[in-house]
Amino acid sequence: MTILIAYDGSADSRAAIEFAAKHLTAEQTVILTVWEPLLVQLKKYPLAGAAVLSDAADEWRAQAEQYAKEGAELAKASGLSDVSFRAVADNESIWQAIVDTADELDASLIVTGSRGLAGVRSVLLGSVSNHVLHHAHRPTLIVPPGKS
């Protein structure tokens, strides 16, 4: 069984890792962090373009890789073995990147927290976890806050 756990550094994503480690057994666990490239940011928020520096994309990629690594370390410390991590670019939407990665890995299960760092945007557009649940063609576990 391969488990894909979405991780963005939020308390809910930490709870998702801890829950998975406590209740699931996996042959392989992949911690996934999705980041938005500069062009995606500009397409979604064109008025903010003037305020964004071109080298910010490298910083966002590096931050996503750091979050993914942090999530993998948490997963190992929580008892999961054979843990790897990856940071992928959000070329369409965060939920789509999660679903596409799960498909690529042929993951047996997707695990995510109920809310991440998207904040107000997730309230306005619908949460990432809700979209993953409705668009993934595989089992999906959404861990509510504080459940471990």
N, C-alpha and C positions, 0 to 999 in steps of 0.2 A: 504494500500500500504506500503510495506517495501522497504526502500531504503538502499542499501549497498554503502558506499562511501569509496574508497581506499584513504588512507592518509599516506604519508611518511615524512611529515614535510616540503616538498618543497613548493615554492611559488605557483606552479600550483595546488598542492593538496589543498592548502588553498583556492585558487580561486574556486575550484570545490565545496568545502563545502559552501562557501559564495553564489555561484550561486544556489546551491540546496536549500539553506535556503530561498533565495529571490524568487525563481520561482516554487518550488514544495511543495506539501503538502503530508505529510507521516504520517501514523499511528505509524510507528516505523522507526528509523534510526539507522543503525549499522555502526560505523566507524571501518575500518579494516586496520591494519598495518601488513605487511608480513616481516618476518625476516628469514635470512638464517642460519640454524644450522651449526656448525663447520664441520660436515661430508659432507654436501653439498658444503661448501666452498672448502674443500680439494678435492672433486671430480671434481669441476669445475676448480680449480686452483692448481693442485698438486705441482707445483714448489714452491708455497708460503707456503706450509705446515710447513716447518721448522721455519718460522717466526711467526707462529700463536700459541698463548698460549692456553692451553686446557680450562682455565677458561673464555676465551673470549666469549664462547657460552652463559654463564649466563649473561654477560654484554650486549650482543646483544639482548637477550630476554628482559632484563630489559629496554633497550633503546627503543625497539619496543613497549613495554607496555606503556612507557612514551609518545611516539609519539601518540599512539592510544588514550590515555587519553587526551592529548593536543588537538587532533582533535575533540574529543567528547565535550570538553569544548568550543572550537571554534564553533561547531555546535549549542550548546545550546545558546551561546552568540549571534549567528546569527539569532536565532529565531526558530530553530527546537526543537521539544519536543519529549519526550520518546526516548532519545538517549542513546545507549549503545556502548561499544567499545570492541574490541578483537584484540589480536596479535596472529597470526598463523605462524607456521614454514613453510618455503618454502622447501618442500621435493622434488620438481621437478623443478618448475619455479614459479616466482612471479605471472605471469598472471594466471597460473593454480590454484594457491592457491586462487586467487580472484574469479575465475570462480567456483571452488569447494565450496567455502564459500557461494557464491550467490545461488548455487544449494541447499546447505544444508539449507539455510534460506528460500528458495523459494522466493527470492527477486523479487519484481516487476520491479526493475530498478537498474542497476549498474551505479555509477557516478565515474568518474576518471578525473584527469587532463591530459593534453596532454603529458606532460613530468614530470618525477619525479627526484629522486636523482641518478638514475642509470648512468646518464652522458654519457660518451663515450661508455660504454658497450651497452646502449640502441640504440645508433646510429649504432653500428656494428651489433647487433643482431636483431634489430627491437624493437620498443618501446613496453613496457608493455601494454599501452592503445590500441595499434594496435592489439596485440594478443588477448586481452580481447574482443575487438570488433568483431574479426573474429571467436572466439571460444565459446563465450557465447551464449546460446540458450535463451536469454531474452533481452529485450531492454537495450541498453547501451548508456549513455550520456558522451561524451568526451568534457570537458570544456577547451577551448583554454586559453592561458595566459591572465591575466588581464580582464577577462569577469566575472563580478559579478552583 
